[in-house]
Amino acid sequence: MYRIGIDLGGTNIAVGVVNDRYEIVARRSVPTGAERPAEEVIRDMGDAVEEALRQAGLTAVDCASMGVGSPGACDPQTGVVKRAYNLNWFDVPVCRMLHQRFGIPVRLGNDANCAALAEVVAGAAVGCQDMVLITLGTGVGSGIISRGKILSGLRGGAGEAGHMLLVLDGEPCTCGRRGCWEAYASATALIRQTRQAALAHPESLLAQVEEITGRTAFDAAGQGDAAAKAVVAQYAVYVAAGLTDFVNILAPEMILLGGGISRQGEALLAPIREYVATHCFGQREGAIPTIAAAKLGNEAGIIGAAGCGFSTKRGGISYGDTSSPCIVGKSRLSAAKARYSPSAKRTAPEISPGPFTVCDLLPSPEGAALHLVHGGDRRSGAGS
């Protein structure tokens, strides 16, 4: 059976059709256009899904479910993106909108949580019980695996690490605060830092680049440019300072870096490891985790989103939020629809928890126990 995964980013929407071996058999990517209303973005998401299905020679009825990995605070119980500042989304019932179009169960998860789950079932952290994935993109996201399960917190709100305070009264953040880690460690922040260095050092290679991207400083640093080296060194400190807090609080076995910046490899990872080792509690004798780049790259978000709500286990890892409902019933969907107002997103009231309806009984790979999810109640059995 196939599943559809949608990785919703601030810059691009990546869609894939995923099989039971966690392989993407067809994909489609389109620009997000985050400045537009949510309805237009979700329409494009649906168009990309249809194109990916055509590539795979499938239709929606061939798929068990669809999952969306979104930045920001997501409520998997209602299928509503509560707050996604980089998208300017507030109380958007994305699951209802997609279900109305495709008629199959649609589930929602935080994008970094989805990527973390993908890495522990099919990537660099297979079998790891305690790990953290940090995604460095338009913003900074984090997925935390603790004792084999996603640390999701109240209404799925945990893991917004990008909004930890790094610099008091520092750079403005999209969330409304100043000095958040995201404002210093995201790819967006790196581009800003590179532009500032280019203006301050007109003799630098940075000033000769027509379009500055997240790679610009690393490319120029590799050519020996002094200003670019300084940008890369400072950026590594910003990233590492936040990672050190994770080490001190959680003591994970592994920390993985995802997002496009992670493809810089040891140019980024080596100084980060050194900083963490010398600044974490206990220094080099402390609980220093393995720090590496995520393996699945852009595939992680798709695979993890497709796994939202999987009722299976692999390698002792809970793959997906098996307590979250398929968003197909009307009781929660009508509440979500009533609360959602594109013209008044910031003042939309909270959605009260209520009864929800049917989930599916999915086959488990590798003989794992099956879990029937209904109304938040989990029952396991050997296939009955």
PABA-541529 format. One line per field, with one value per residue (C-alpha): residue number from 1; z, y, x. Coordinates in steps of 0.05 Angstrom, whole numbers, plus 5000, padded with zeros to 4 digits. Layout:
i = [NUM;...]
Z = [Z;...]
Y = [Y;...]
X = [X;...]
***
This chain:
i = [1;2;3;4;5;6;7;8;9;10;11;12;13;14;15;16;17;18;19;20;21;22;23;24;25;26;27;28;29;30;31;32;33;34;35;36;37;38;39;40;41;42;43;44;45;46;47;48;49;50;51;52;53;54;55;56;57;58;59;60;61;62;63;64;65;66;67;68;69;70;71;72;73;74;75;76;77;78;79;80;81;82;83;84;85;86;87;88;89;90;91;92;93;94;95;96;97;98;99;100;101;102;103;104;105;106;107;108;109;110;111;112;113;114;115;116;117;118;119;120;121;122;123;124;125;126;127;128;129;130;131;132;133;134;135;136;137;138;139;140;141;142;143;144;145;146;147;148;149;150;151;152;153;154;155;156;157;158;159;160;161;162;163;164;165;166;167;168;169;170;171;172;173;174;175;176;177;178;179;180;181;182;183;184;185;186;187;188;189;190;191;192;193;194;195;196;197;198;199;200;201;202;203;204;205;206;207;208;209;210;211;212;213;214;215;216;217;218;219;220;221;222;223;224;225;226;227;228;229;230;231;232;233;234;235;236;237;238;239;240;241;242;243;244;245;246;247;248;249;250;251;252;253;254;255;256;257;258;259;260;261;262;263;264;265;266;267;268;269;270;271;272;273;274;275;276;277;278;279;280;281;282;283;284;285;286;287;288;289;290;291;292;293;294;295;296;297;298;299;300;301;302;303;304;305;306;307;308;309;310;311;312;313;314;315;316;317;318;319;320;321;322;323;324;325;326;327;328;329;330;331;332;333;334;335;336;337;338;339;340;341;342;343;344;345;346;347;348;349;350;351;352;353;354;355;356;357;358;359;360;361;362;363;364;365;366;367;368;369;370;371;372;373;374;375;376;377;378;379;380;381;382;383;384]
Z = [5000;4984;5024;5004;5040;5035;5063;5069;5073;5074;5005;4971;4976;4964;4951;4945;4939;4989;4989;5049;5044;5058;4986;4946;4880;4851;4871;4854;4881;4872;4902;4965;4951;5025;5014;4986;5024;5054;5007;4946;4976;4994;4923;4896;4946;4918;4846;4864;4896;4832;4790;4835;4831;4755;4754;4797;4755;4816;4841;4911;4923;4916;4978;5050;5075;5064;5113;5117;5153;5168;5203;5266;5319;5292;5327;5302;5337;5296;5234;5243;5234;5295;5283;5226;5226;5164;5126;5162;5177;5238;5252;5182;5176;5124;5135;5122;5058;5030;5052;5017;4952;4956;5002;5039;5112;5121;5180;5204;5240;5252;5195;5239;5277;5211;5187;5254;5249;5178;5200;5255;5210;5145;5154;5195;5263;5250;5317;5358;5418;5438;5384;5361;5290;5276;5209;5184;5130;5124;5199;5251;5270;5316;5323;5389;5396;5469;5487;5417;5414;5389;5445;5423;5486;5497;5432;5391;5412;5435;5395;5374;5387;5336;5386;5444;5465;5440;5446;5493;5453;5391;5319;5306;5294;5254;5319;5346;5396;5389;5394;5378;5356;5289;5277;5279;5258;5201;5128;5124;5179;5145;5081;5121;5154;5087;5057;5116;5107;5033;5046;5100;5057;4984;4969;4988;4940;4975;4944;4874;4878;4843;4885;4955;4980;5039;5001;4984;5047;5047;4974;4984;5048;5010;4964;5023;5028;5098;5105;5084;5134;5189;5169;5169;5235;5269;5239;5265;5335;5330;5311;5362;5419;5410;5403;5468;5504;5476;5501;5571;5576;5539;5534;5468;5435;5369;5340;5265;5223;5165;5113;5055;5099;5127;5058;5074;5112;5154;5139;5185;5228;5251;5285;5315;5346;5375;5405;5436;5465;5499;5522;5544;5617;5636;5573;5539;5595;5590;5553;5483;5428;5358;5314;5240;5178;5166;5113;5077;5057;5024;5025;5102;5104;5051;5082;5152;5130;5094;5160;5201;5239;5218;5263;5259;5295;5265;5305;5369;5343;5342;5270;5269;5321;5331;5378;5326;5287;5214;5199;5164;5214;5213;5287;5290;5218;5226;5288;5250;5192;5238;5273;5209;5181;5131;5148;5223;5231;5291;5333;5317;5383;5404;5378;5435;5436;5417;5392;5328;5283;5248;5236;5197;5212;5174;5159;5198;5163;5192;5233;5282;5323;5293;5328;5317;5332;5348;5389;5417;5442;5421;5418;5395;5368;5322;5263;5291]
Y = [5000;5070;5134;5206;5253;5329;5368;5440;5489;5564;5562;5498;5445;5374;5318;5244;5177;5128;5052;5005;5001;5076;5090;5149;5123;5190;5262;5334;5400;5469;5538;5553;5625;5636;5708;5682;5661;5592;5568;5582;5546;5485;5485;5480;5425;5386;5398;5372;5310;5296;5304;5256;5205;5210;5198;5136;5111;5114;5149;5172;5108;5068;5104;5087;5158;5226;5263;5336;5359;5433;5483;5514;5491;5436;5402;5330;5317;5369;5372;5446;5486;5531;5579;5578;5647;5636;5620;5671;5614;5616;5562;5534;5467;5438;5366;5383;5420;5363;5310;5346;5342;5271;5234;5194;5201;5261;5270;5328;5332;5383;5380;5370;5314;5281;5286;5258;5198;5185;5187;5135;5086;5095;5144;5161;5145;5076;5043;5105;5114;5184;5234;5305;5328;5402;5429;5491;5523;5584;5576;5527;5467;5409;5338;5303;5228;5206;5133;5116;5165;5235;5286;5324;5359;5391;5392;5377;5442;5416;5423;5495;5501;5556;5602;5589;5654;5661;5736;5780;5836;5812;5805;5806;5739;5723;5700;5771;5763;5786;5744;5675;5620;5619;5692;5671;5598;5591;5592;5658;5686;5661;5697;5761;5753;5741;5804;5845;5819;5834;5906;5914;5882;5906;5873;5805;5751;5758;5827;5798;5749;5770;5728;5709;5642;5597;5567;5633;5642;5569;5571;5635;5609;5548;5595;5627;5691;5720;5754;5691;5650;5697;5690;5614;5612;5657;5620;5554;5584;5606;5536;5502;5546;5522;5449;5455;5471;5408;5367;5397;5387;5321;5285;5252;5196;5233;5301;5306;5369;5372;5424;5450;5480;5411;5391;5433;5373;5378;5452;5462;5399;5401;5470;5452;5389;5426;5480;5431;5389;5450;5485;5431;5412;5370;5391;5333;5285;5302;5268;5288;5259;5239;5301;5286;5307;5276;5222;5227;5300;5327;5258;5258;5307;5268;5200;5225;5261;5199;5163;5210;5164;5098;5043;5005;4999;4987;4976;4995;5064;5089;5112;5165;5190;5129;5168;5219;5209;5204;5271;5244;5255;5316;5334;5362;5384;5428;5459;5473;5503;5548;5574;5587;5657;5680;5752;5743;5688;5717;5723;5655;5621;5553;5491;5451;5377;5333;5264;5241;5182;5123;5106;5048;4982;4981;4921;4922;4907;4856;4823;4880;4884;4919;4978;4998;5071;5095;5156;5157;5086;5038;4964;4917;4847;4796;4815;4814]
X = [5000;5024;5020;5028;5076;5075;5134;5109;5167;5172;5204;5182;5128;5155;5106;5121;5087;5119;5116;5118;5194;5199;5220;5195;5168;5146;5155;5137;5163;5133;5147;5107;5091;5082;5060;4994;4931;4932;4877;4921;4980;4938;4909;4980;4995;4936;4959;5028;4997;4958;5021;5061;5005;5004;5079;5069;5011;4966;4904;4886;4845;4909;4937;4922;4931;4963;5007;5029;5092;5085;5130;5105;5056;5011;4953;4951;4885;4848;4891;4901;4965;4958;5017;5067;5099;5142;5079;5035;4987;4943;4890;4890;4852;4898;4874;4801;4819;4859;4810;4754;4794;4821;4774;4827;4851;4897;4942;4986;5053;5107;5157;5218;5183;5167;5240;5265;5219;5243;5316;5305;5269;5307;5364;5425;5394;5364;5352;5370;5324;5345;5362;5349;5342;5353;5330;5365;5322;5277;5271;5300;5259;5273;5247;5261;5260;5260;5260;5237;5179;5169;5168;5107;5083;5015;4974;5037;5070;5138;5202;5199;5273;5282;5249;5296;5328;5400;5413;5373;5340;5376;5354;5279;5245;5183;5149;5150;5206;5278;5340;5311;5360;5324;5343;5417;5421;5371;5392;5353;5398;5461;5441;5430;5498;5531;5500;5523;5594;5592;5573;5626;5681;5673;5740;5713;5689;5622;5613;5622;5564;5501;5454;5473;5448;5462;5521;5555;5596;5618;5639;5679;5710;5733;5771;5806;5765;5776;5709;5673;5713;5692;5618;5622;5659;5608;5549;5577;5581;5508;5486;5531;5508;5437;5459;5498;5433;5402;5461;5456;5381;5368;5436;5415;5454;5456;5443;5430;5430;5382;5364;5405;5460;5476;5503;5565;5589;5652;5661;5601;5603;5675;5672;5604;5631;5690;5646;5597;5654;5685;5622;5573;5566;5626;5663;5697;5680;5607;5551;5573;5530;5547;5536;5527;5488;5421;5423;5357;5363;5301;5270;5264;5206;5167;5179;5163;5101;5076;5086;5042;4996;5029;5004;5069;5135;5203;5267;5232;5215;5144;5136;5084;5035;4992;4947;4927;4862;4851;4819;4757;4700;4655;4654;4724;4726;4664;4695;4760;4721;4682;4745;4784;4779;4832;4818;4826;4877;4913;4850;4819;4800;4827;4792;4762;4779;4720;4703;4734;4722;4750;4822;4850;4881;4947;4991;5056;5122;5169;5114;5105;5041;4982;4949;4877;4868;4798;4781;4851;4845;4900;4890;4943;4936;4966;4923;4852]
***
